[in-house]
Amino acid sequence: MTNPTTAPVCIIGGGSSGVAVAKALKQRGISFDCFEAGSDIGGMWRYQNDNGLSSAYASLHIDTSRDNLGYSDVPIPRNLPDFLSHAQFLAYLEDYADRFDIRRHITFRTRVEAVTPAAGGRWQVRLSDGRSPAYATVIIANGHLWDPRWPDFQGRFDGSQIHAHHYRTADPFQDRDVLVVGLGNSAVDIAVDLCRRARSVTISTRRSAWIMPKYLMGIPVDRWSATISRRLHLPTRITRMIMARLIRLGVGDQRRFGLPRPAHPMWREHATLSQELLPYIGHGWITPRPDIARLDGDGVCFVDGSRQRIDAIIHATGYKTTMPFLDKALFDPDQPISLYRRMLSPEHPGLIFAGLVQPIGPTIPLVEHQARWLAAMLAGDIRLPDRATQLREIARHHNRQRRSYLDTARYALEVDFKTCIRQMAADRRRGRAGT
C-alpha cells in the first residue's frame, strides 16, 4: 500500500469505477491511494455490502448483456448467461481486480469524511481513521445510486413504506397488497419479483415509460442496437428510432396492457427493460395504475379517481446525486453538473469525477475509457484546454442534453456512450483535449 502522504492521487471508492481507475493509473505508473468504506471491493454489486450503500436486491440481474458489459481487456467468460446476476458480476470484478493486483492498493474500512482545498492547490482528505493526507488530485468514484429520492405525496399512509434502495427480497411482503411507485428498471424488477409472493401487486406511474424487452427474436436487445449502429454507421438517435419500430413489431402496443404510451418518443428517455412485465400484467399478476393523487390511510387514491387498499408501498423513485464529503461550494448537486468531458471541474482543478454518468449504452466500458483518459491526462499525454474552452464544451453538452433527453432529475447525468467514447479517443490520439 502506498504511503498516504506521498501519493499524488487519491481515489474515493472501491466499486467498479474505482477499480477501473486504479488499474489504469497503476498501468501508467501513477502512484495513488484508494479508500473504500466497506471491507471489500464491489460497491453496489456486493449484495448486503457492509459499506451500507448498495442498492442490490437478491434477484438483481444486469440489464446490459454479457458481450457489451465487461472491461475490454478481460472479456466476460462466454459460459456465463446473457444477463449476469449481481453475484456473477461481482465474481468477475473480483477476478479483474486480482488479475491486476488492485486490492493491495486499496485501504478498506476507511471512509472519506471531507475533501477540502489545501495550500499549494492541493486537496486535504479527512479520513475516518483520523488521518488527513493531502493530494494533488482527488478522483471521486463512489457511485451515485445510493441516496434515495423520496416523492412528496399529500395525505397520510398507515401501512409500511420503504424506498427501493432498501428492498432485498419479497419475503416481508408475503400475502400483502403492495404498491410499487415508478416504472424504471428497479420498479419493474421489484414488481415482477413480488408478484408470486404478494397477495396483489400494483405499479403506479406518473408519465409512463417505453417498455423494451431484454430479448428480440431470441437475441439480447442491446446487441441489436449495437449491430445496427455499427454496421449502418448511424447516430444514437436514429438507431433508437429504428429500435422503437422493431420493438413495436416484436412486442405490440403496450397500451393493450393498460400502460399508456409516453407523450415523448422513445429516443428521449432511458427505456425500461423487462421481459416479464407485459406478460405478467396480461396474467393479472401486476396491475398498472396512474400517478398517486394522495395517500389515504389504509389505501391510495389515484389521479383517475380510483382508490385501492394497500398494505405496503415501495418507492422506486430514483436517487439523488450526493457527495457528502464535498461542500456545496465545490459541488452543488442541485445545479446542472458542470464537468469538462463529464469528469473535470474547471473551477476546481484537481477535483475529478469518474462514473458520474448514466449513458445510453453500457456504463462499465464507458468508465473504463474515462479511466484510461484520466491516466493519460495525469501522465501528461493529454494537454487540457484553458478554462474558457472547458466551459464552452460543458455548455455544448448541456445543450445536447436538453435537445436529446427529458428535462427531469432522472436525466441530469445522461450521456451518449458513442459521443463520449469518440471524444475521449480523439483527445488521446491528438494528445490534447478539445471541445
N, C-alpha and C positions, 0 to 999 in steps of 0.2 A: 504494500500500500504506500502511496506517495505521502510525503510529509505535508500536512495541510497548512504549512506556512510558506512553502516554496513553489508549489504548482501554480502555473499561471491561469488555469481554467478550473472552474467549479461547475459540476453538472448536478442538477437537482432532480432526483427521481431515478428509480431503477426498473421502470417498466419497459415496454417495447421501444419507446422513443429514447429513453436514457441509455439503454443498452446499445442501440444503433449509433448514437453519438459517441459513446465511449469507445466502441470498436473503431469508428472512423478516425477518431483522434489518436488512438493507440497506433493504428497502422501508419499514421503520418509522424509518429514520434513526438506528439504533443503531450506534455505532462498534464495530468488532471486529477482532481479528487471528485468522487461521485458519492452523494449522500442519499440514502433511502430510509424512510421512516420505518418500513417493515423489516422483517427478519430474512427476506429473500427477494430475488428479482421477480418480476411478473406484473406488477401494477394491477390494473383492473382484471387481467386474465388469471390472476391467482384467486380462486374461489375462497371466500372467507379470509381474505388477506388480513393479516394482523396489523397492517397499517391503517385499517378502518376505512379505506377509501374505495374499495372495489364494489362495483355495482353488479357483478356477475351473479346470475341465478343458476340453479343446478342444471336446468335444461338448456342453457345458452349454447347456441351454435353461431359461428361467424357467418355473416351474410355474403362475404367475398369468397368465391370458390378457390379451391386449393391452388390451382396453377397461377392465379393472379394475386395470391396473398403474401407469399413469403419474401425474404430478402434475396436479392439477385444471386449472390454467390453461394447460397445454401438453399437449393430448391427444397420445397416440402416433399417428402417421400410420396411416391405415387401409390403406395399401398394404403395410404390414408384416404378417408372418404372425401367426396367433393366438397363438403362443408364441415369444417373441423369443429369439434366441441371446444369449450374453453380449456378443458384438461389436455386435449390433444395439442392445441396451440401452445399452451404453457410448456408442455414437454419439448416441443420444437424450439421455443425460445430459450429454454434451459440448455438444450444441446448447442444452440447457436452461441450462447454466451460462453459455454465451457470450451467450445472449439477454438474460440479466440481469447480464452483465458481472461475474461472480463470480471468475474466475480471478485477476484482478489484486489481489484481497483475500487471496489465499492465498500463504503462504510455503512453497514446496516444498523438498524435500530437507532438511527440518528436523524432527528427531524430538523429541518431548517426553519428557524423561528423568525428571522428577519434578514433582509438584504437591504443594505443602506449604502449611499455614496460615502467613500472614504478619501483620504488625501491622495494626491497624485493620480486622480482619475481611476482609482481602484474601487473595489466593492467589498464592504465588510459583510461577512456571512456569519450570523449568530446561530450557533448550533445548540441543540437540546442538551448536549453533554457539557455545556459551559464554555466551549471554545468559541473564538471569533476570528478566524483567519481572514485575510484579505486576498482578493484575486483581481487580476486584470480583466477577466471575462467571467461572467456567470451565464450559463446556459440552463434555462428553465424547461424541464421536460417532465413535469409532474402530472400531465394529463388535465383534461377539462370536463370529464364526465363523472364528477363525484359530489358536487354541491347541488342538491336538489332544488329545482324551481317549483314552487308550490303555486297553484292557482288561488284566486281570491273569489270565492263564491258567496253570494248572500245566503243568509239563513244559518240554521244550526243542524248538525247531524249527530245523532245519538249513538251510531254504531262506531266501528273502528275505522281508522284511516291511516294509510301508510303511503309513502312515495315508492315508486318502482325501484328506487335505489336500494330499498331495504327488503325487497321481495327475494325470497330464496327458493321456496318450494310451495306447492299447492296444499300441503298438509294442514296448515292452520285454517284453511277455507273449506274444509270438507263439509258438505251439506249446508252451505251458506249461500245466500243470494249476494253476488259480488258484482260491483260496477267497476270497470276499468275506464279511466278517463284518458283519452288520447288515441291516436291512430298511427303512431310511429312504429318503428320496428319492435321496440321493447313492449309497447302496449299490446301489439298483436301477438307477440310471442307469449306474453303472460296470459292473455285471454285464452289462447289455444292450450296452454299448459293447465289452466284452471278447469276447463270446461268438462273434463271427465271426472272431476272430484267435487266441484261445487254443485249446489242444487240448481243454480242458474248463473249464467254469465252474460252481462250486458256491457257493451262497449259504446262509449259516448264520444262524439267527435264534433268539433266546432266548425271546421271548414272542410271536413272530409280529407281524403288523400287518394292518390292513384295507387292501386294495389297491383304489384308486379310479382308474378310467380318466380320462384327460385329456378325452376326448370321450364324450358320452352322446347317442345319436341324432344325431351329427354336430355337436353344439353343445358348446363348452368347458364342462366340468362346473361351473366356478365361476360361469358365467353362469346355469346352472340354479339353483344355491343362492341367488345374489343375487336372481334374479327371484322365486323362491318366498318368500323372506324379505320382500322389499319389498312385493309385491302382497298377501300374506296377513297382513302385519304380525306376523310370528312371531319369537319369540326364537331365538337361535342354536341352542340345544339342540334345539328342536323341528324347526327347519329341517334340522339334521344327521340327526335320526332319520328324517325323510322321505327325505332323500337316500340314506340307507343302504338303505331299501326299494327306491328306484328303481335303485340300483346293483346290488342283488341281482337285480332283474328283468332288467337290461340285460346283466349280466356272468355271473351264475350264482354258484354256490357255489365259493369259492376252494379249499375242501378237495379238490375233484376234481383240482386241480393239485398236490396234496401240500403245500399251505400251510395249516396249522391256522388255524381261526378264533380270534382272540384271546379270552381269557376276559372281557374288558371290552367294553362296547358302543362303536360307532364314535364316538359323540359325546364320549367321554372321551379321545380321542387325536387326534394330528395324523396323519390318514390319509396313506398313501404313494400318490403319484400316478404312474401308469405305464400307458401304452397298450400297452406291449410285453411286460411281464414275464410275464403269464399265458400269452399265445400262445407266447412263447419257451420257457417251461417245457414247454408242450404239444408243441413241436417237439423237445424233448430237448436244446436248446442250453444251458439252465440247469437245474441240479439243486438243489432245496431240501433242506436238512438242518436238524436241530435244533441246539441250543446245543453248543458245544465242551466236552467233558469235560476234555481235556488235549491238549497238543501232544506229538507222539510222533516226534521225529527227522525222518524224511522224510515224515511224514504227520500226520494229525489224528484223534483219537478223539472221537466224538460221544456225547451222553448216551444215545442209544438203543442203544449198544453197538457201533455200526458204526465202521469205520476206513477212511480214504481217503488214498491217497498224494497229496501236494500239493507243488508246486514253489514257490509264492508265495502269501502272504496279504496281502490289502488290508483294513485295519481301518477300516470306515466307522462308527465308534462315537461320533461327535459331537465336541463341543468344550467346553472349559472356558471359563467367563466370567472373563477375566483382564484386569486393569488394572495393568500392570507399573510404572506411574509413580505409583501410589497406595499408601500404606502401608495395611496391613490394618486399622489403627485407623480409617481413613477409609472403606474399602470392603473388606468381607470376603466374597469370593465363595463361601466355604464356609457362609455363613449365608443365610437367606432374604433375597432382595433387597427391602429396605425403603425404597421411594421413593414419595413422595406423587405421585399421578397418574402413577406409573411413571417419574417424571423427577427430582423434587427430594428432596434429602437433608434431613430435618427436623433431624438432628443437626449438620449442617454447612452452614449457609446459604451460598448462592453456588456450591455444588457440584451440578451438574446433568448428567443423562444423557439423550441423545437417541438413539432407535433401540435401546435396550436392552430390546427386546420381541420376542416371537415370536407373532404374532397368528393366531387363527383368522380368516382373511381376509387381504387384501393388506398387505404391510409398508410399501411406499413411500408410498401415500396416508395411512397412519396416521402415519408420521413427518412428513409434510407438515403434518398437523393439529397434531402436537406442536410443530413449528417455529413455526407461527402462534400457538399458545397461549403459547409461551415469549416470542415477540416482544411479544405483548400484555401479558404479565406484566411484562417488563422495561421496557416503555414506561409502566407504571403504570395500564394499563387493566383489569387483573385484580388484585384485592386478595386476598392469601393469608390463610388462616385461621391461628390460633395453632398451636403445636407439638402440643398435646394433640389438637386436631381432626385434624391431619395424621396423627398416629399411629393414631387411630380409623379413618380412611379406609384406611390401609395394612392394619390388622387385618381389616377387612371384605374387602379384596381377597384377602388370604391365605386367608380362609375360603371365598370363592368359588372360588379356585384348587383347594383341597383337595376341594371338592364336585364340581368340574367335570372335572378332569384327573387323570391318573395321578400318583401320588406318586413321581416319579423325577426325576433331574437334568435329563432332557431337557425337562421341563415347568416348570422353575423360572422361565422368562421368559414363559410362555404367558399371553396375554390374549385377550379377546373384542373384536374390531375394533369391533363396533357399540356395545358398552358404553363403550369408551374414547372413541369419536367423540362419542357422546351427552353424556358428562360434560364433555369439553372445550368442546363447543358451548354447553352450558348455562353454564359458567363465563364464557365470553366474552360471552354475551348478558346475564348479570346484572351483570358487572363484578366479580364476586367468586367465588372457588373454594370449593367446599363438600365434603361427604362423599359 
